[in-house]
Amino acid sequence: NAGVTQTPKFQVLKTGQSMTLQCAQDMNHNSMYWYRQDPGMGLRLIYYSASEGTTDKGEVPNGYNVSRLNKREFSLRLESAAPSQTSVYFCASSESPSVNEQFFGPGTRLTVL
Amino acid sequence: GENVEQHPSTLSVQEGDSAVIKCTYSDSASNYFPWYKQELGKRPQLIIDIRSNVGEKKDQRIAVTLNKTAKHFSLHITETQPEDSAVYFCAARYDMRFGAGTRLTVKP
């Protein structure tokens, strides 16, 4: 099992460009999450999907949109990238929203110039 | 949403000493309390967790204690080793938010 995979691993954007970060899990988990981690900082929840067909905002949703494409895949879109969105983005999954271990992907390092 | 506060933000100990990291939370509905370890440049990984019906859980050199009345829980690492150096995150799992993290340095 690959666990949680993310693409791309690295990305450089110019201000105003758009892009989609992809995440997939092969553990048949119901819940998926997107976090951002700024240098030397903690993990902040952007959006999550408690189950297929649902999505909810987290702590820092502004400037992002998400799509739960199916049970396996959860994508994060930046419509108009800003330098403040320079960060490492982690996708995670778990069996349920509140009471199970989260498994993290390897992260995407995004730089917005 | 849940407010999770984690202390200290940095902790430096000598190899062989113990390390304690504490988290407090605000939402009484929280019932799952995991601890994650993140080594430099890597993804967070679960090291131990505890559920609300248990007061303490131990796994070799790592233990977690929970005080639901006071709404705090702690990570205890005994006989620390240099490979324990990392950032540690707590969470009170009601709405998937993490504490700000503790950077632990174990000096040989």
Interface residues (C-beta under 8 A of the other chain):
Chain A: Y33 Y35 M41 G42 L43 R44 L45 Y48 G58 E59 F90 P97 S98 V99 N100 E101 Q102 F104 G105 P106 G107
Chain B: G1 N31 Y32 P34 Y36 R43 P44 Q45 L46 D49 R51 F89 R93 Y94 D95 M96 R97 F98 G99 A100 G101
